[in-house]
Amino acid sequence: MNYVLQVLFILVLMAIGFAARKRGVISAVGTSEMVRVLISIIYPCLIFSSVTRLNAQKLADNWIMPVMAMAIAGTGLILGLLALRCMKNVDQQRASAFLFQNTINNYLFLPLPLVMLLWKEEGVALLVFASMGFELTVWTVGVFLFNRSSKLSEGIRMMFGPPLIALIFSIGWVCVRDLVHPTLPAAGFFSDLTRRMLELCYFGTETIGKATVAVSMIVSGSRIAALDVKAAFDRHVWIVSLLRLVVTPVIFILILKQILNGPNDETAYGILCVVAVMPAAVASLVFSERFGGDSDFIATTLLITHLAAIVTIPLLLLWAL
């Protein structure tokens, strides 16, 4: 039931964006501007506030989490490439969107409450750490998927945008904070002022970052409102939905069972299973709007995969866990 409620919450947020677009509260231009603010400010704040909750030792002890997260993305990418080889007359925009949708899923926002319920604070920290593997994939492979016709230098420039810079900075910040231990006066105004400034920084980035989920869903709902109903009958939508919700998670979980099979790996295994069964990433629409892509196709797959996930998530987790 908790899985269903989480997916329904996502759909409600999308419905708000849908209604706002239909009533003229949000325009097409306004949607694009929201995407720019999301990528440039809100999402980087979420990355910083999430990563800095961890410590350097936690990063070192659980290195397999982001590696396996990248393996989830890699499994989806390989299956997507194989599927495209069997499909005819697929233009580059559609192919890029198809691959992105099967490579990157809803790896943080949707599984977060479920992981918190099952594994408490330890599980949340591991989920955030695992999400770093997806973040690296999103802002490297993901950017190039939408810019395959661009020059390499242009792709690299777009890749090193605010989110990837925030991720690199956050990891460096954690390492310096926990390993270097810069010497500060044990007491006095400077020490107290520094501590207060850091607390304010953490509070500010966390507050701004919390808006990521709501803004992303509203943007998605706004984009869905502009869809032609016929888009839901596109066979490519149903192919990628089947790959994303069934084929990719089943294959990855079977592989995961062979890699993480010890008693000390139970939490990591459970969290990665939860991540693997999630529907398509809402960030895909943000990417499409920002970097150019088949936004109608992406918006339709978001709607279909999240609706279908109400059924597939409980069934797959019942089998996997």
Rosetta blueprint (number, residue, H / E / L):
1 M L
2 N H
3 Y H
4 V H
5 L H
6 Q H
7 V H
8 L H
9 F H
10 I H
11 L H
12 V H
13 L H
14 M H
15 A H
16 I H
17 G H
18 F H
19 A H
20 A H
21 R H
22 K H
23 R L
24 G L
25 V L
26 I L
27 S L
28 A H
29 V H
30 G H
31 T H
32 S H
33 E H
34 M H
35 V H
36 R H
37 V H
38 L H
39 I H
40 S H
41 I H
42 I H
43 Y H
44 P H
45 C H
46 L H
47 I H
48 F H
49 S H
50 S H
51 V H
52 T L
53 R L
54 L L
55 N L
56 A H
57 Q H
58 K H
59 L H
60 A H
61 D H
62 N L
63 W L
64 I H
65 M H
66 P H
67 V H
68 M H
69 A H
70 M H
71 A H
72 I H
73 A H
74 G H
75 T H
76 G H
77 L H
78 I H
79 L H
80 G H
81 L H
82 L H
83 A H
84 L H
85 R H
86 C L
87 M L
88 K L
89 N L
90 V L
91 D L
92 Q H
93 Q H
94 R H
95 A H
96 S H
97 A H
98 F H
99 L H
100 F H
101 Q H
102 N H
103 T H
104 I L
105 N E
106 N L
107 Y L
108 L L
109 F L
110 L L
111 P H
112 L H
113 P H
114 L H
115 V H
116 M H
117 L H
118 L H
119 W H
120 K H
121 E H
122 E H
123 G H
124 V H
125 A H
126 L H
127 L H
128 V H
129 F H
130 A H
131 S H
132 M H
133 G H
134 F H
135 E H
136 L H
137 T H
138 V H
139 W H
140 T H
141 V H
142 G H
143 V H
144 F H
145 L H
146 F L
147 N L
148 R L
149 S L
150 S L
151 K L
152 L H
153 S H
154 E H
155 G H
156 I H
157 R H
158 M H
159 M H
160 F L
161 G L
162 P H
163 P H
164 L H
165 I H
166 A H
167 L H
168 I H
169 F H
170 S H
171 I H
172 G H
173 W H
174 V H
175 C H
176 V H
177 R H
178 D H
179 L H
180 V H
181 H L
182 P L
183 T L
184 L L
185 P L
186 A L
187 A L
188 G L
189 F H
190 F H
191 S H
192 D H
193 L H
194 T H
195 R H
196 R H
197 M H
198 L H
199 E H
200 L H
201 C H
202 Y H
203 F H
204 G H
205 T H
206 E H
207 T H
208 I H
209 G H
210 K L
211 A H
212 T H
213 V H
214 A H
215 V H
216 S H
217 M H
218 I H
219 V H
220 S H
221 G H
222 S H
223 R H
224 I H
225 A H
226 A L
227 L L
228 D L
229 V H
230 K H
231 A H
232 A H
233 F H
234 D L
235 R H
236 H H
237 V H
238 W H
239 I H
240 V H
241 S H
242 L H
243 L H
244 R H
245 L H
246 V H
247 V H
248 T H
249 P H
250 V H
251 I H
252 F H
253 I H
254 L H
255 I H
256 L H
257 K H
258 Q H
259 I H
260 L L
261 N L
262 G L
263 P H
264 N H
265 D H
266 E H
267 T H
268 A H
269 Y H
270 G H
271 I H
272 L H
273 C H
274 V H
275 V H
276 A H
277 V L
278 M L
279 P L
280 A E
281 A L
282 V L
283 A H
284 S H
285 L H
286 V H
287 F H
288 S H
289 E H
290 R H
291 F H
292 G L
293 G L
294 D L
295 S H
296 D H
297 F H
298 I H
299 A H
300 T H
301 T H
302 L H
303 L H
304 I H
305 T H
306 H H
307 L H
308 A H
309 A H
310 I H
311 V H
312 T H
313 I H
314 P H
315 L H
316 L H
317 L H
318 L H
319 W H
320 A H
321 L L
